[in-house]
Amino acid sequence: MKLSTCTLARALALALALPAACPAAPRDPLPALAARPDATSVSGLSSGAFMAVQYQVAYSSSVTGAGIVAGGPYYCAAGMLFTYVANCMGVPMTMLVTSPMAMAARNFATIGVIDSLDNLKKARVYIFSGTNDTVVYQPAVDAAVTLFEELGVKSENLRYVNTTPAGHALLTPGFGNSCEVNETPYISQCQQDDVAYDQPGAILAHIYGPLNPPTSRRTGRLLAFDQREFAAESTSMADEAYAYVPQRCTDGAACRVHVAFHGCLQSQKFVQDDFYNRTSYNDWADTNDIIVLYPQVNDSQPWNQNGCWDWIGYTGPGYAFKGAPQMKAIRAMIARLTAPRGAAPVALNSGAVRLSRRD
């Protein structure tokens, strides 16, 4: 692959511990692609899983399903910054009581700061907890299952996978740590029935139904876009975020939107493109007309030193409501993707990268 003069100069500067030799390339805006507003879904790992729970519950009228990997129940922390680890991570010998969380959610729906909980009756939810996870223990994930049931998710729409010997990680074939590991980049490879477990595929298939097989050679584009348009720096959200757009979605197909929330220590700043490019989300998206949105959160002081999504209240007491800064930012990004083509600047060529699946 031929490298630009600027790329080579940056590499040399990095090797010699010198300042960057070239200015950063300007970021394009997120394009309007007329995606289907009735087929949005979310998923995430760890803090991203808590965020996916939070977004599914708060925006239930416009979210069709969620994938929760090592995440706990809605409003578990209740804004208690000092006690959320003991209360919400399911540490051994603790039990999470979900009835106060259910009551809080019902009260929030009554006053209109989240959508009606009746919408959850049609939501499809996949939940996963590895038996070797020593970050978010299974009692916390059990509580997420219990609370979704209490809030109206039907048993036939709820899938709980909790016997795989995985550590704290998203599971994807062909890349990552061994199955039991609880370490960066928090992406691992596990076997189920002697086959590599493809968790993004399992999540998307549970939410959307039968899918076409994933591609072995991507034809879509991975976009880096200006996230600051949607979120102020005070939200901890990064300057830049990413989206994978299959070629058919560029060409005019009515595509679905899936939001994939990274976990703590898993944004681009910490693991480069491991989460948004080296997992299998984009392979499934490519053949199934799904745009995958990868919003990004970085570290900030004092309550977000690991670059986690806000499920504890560091952005303010209304963090779990539709009007919360991070929640509003994600909703605005989805609104942009579902807006009619031409409703916003579309720049799929400048700064977009055509990718094949990485070895």
C-alpha positions, 0 to 999 in steps of 0.5 A: 500500500502506498503511503502519503508523504504526510503519513510517513512524516507522522510515523517518523515524528512518532519514532523520534518522539517529535511533534506531529509533522502534519496537521490532523485531517479535517473531519467530515460531518455525519451524513444523512442517509435516509436510514429506516427510523423504525429499525434502530438498535443498540448494543455495548460492552461493560459501560457501553452495555449499561449505556445500551440498557439506558438508551433502550429504556429511555428511547423505547419508542424508537429502539427495536432491540438491544444487545447487553454484554456484561452490563447491569440494570437501568438506573442501578447507580441512581447517580450515587458516584461513591457507591456504584461499584458496590451496588451495581457490579454484582461483586460476590456475596451481593444481591441487586434488588431491582424493585427500586429501579423498576419503580424509578423507571415507572416514575420517570415514564410517568413524568415524561423524561423517558418514553412509555415503558409499554414500548418494551413489550415489543423490544428484543433483548440479548444479554450475555455474561461470561462465567469468568468475568471478574469486572461485572459479575453475573449477579449484576447481569442477572439483575438486568434480566430481571429488571427487563422482565419487570418492565415488560420485555416478553420472555420470548423476546429475551435471550440470556447467554450465561454459561460461556467461560468468557472473561470481560469482553466482546466475543468475535471470531479471528481477533482478540484474547483467549476466552477467559481473559479480563484484559485490554482490548476487552475483545476475546475469542471463544468457542461454542459447540466447537465453533467460534462464537460471533457475538455481534452476529448473535446480537444482530440476529436476535434483534432483527431475525435471520441474517445473510452470512457476514462478508469476508471482504468488506465493500462499505466505507468506514467514516470518521466524522466530527462528533463535536457537532453533537456533543460538547467537550464537557460530556467526555465525548471525543472530537471524532467518532466513526460509522460503517456504511455498507455500499448499498446504504450509500447507493440508496437502500433503506438501511437500518441503524445499529449503535455499538457502544464501546466499553471503558478503556475501549475508545479509539484513544485506548485501543485504536480501531480494535472495537470499530474495525476489528470486531465482526459488526461491520462484516454482518452490516455489509451484507445486511444493510445495517449502518453501524454507528460507533460513538466515542467517549474519552477519559475525563476528570475526576469521575471518568478516568477510564473513558466510560459511558455515563451510567453513574451520573458524572454528567449530571443527575439526569444522566439516564433521561432522554435529555441527558447530554450523552443520550441527546447526542446519540439521538441526534446522530441517529436522527442525522442518519435517518434524515432524508438524503441531502438534509445535511452535508454528505461527504462519503469520499473525502476522508472515508476509507474503503476497507477489506476485512483485516487479517 
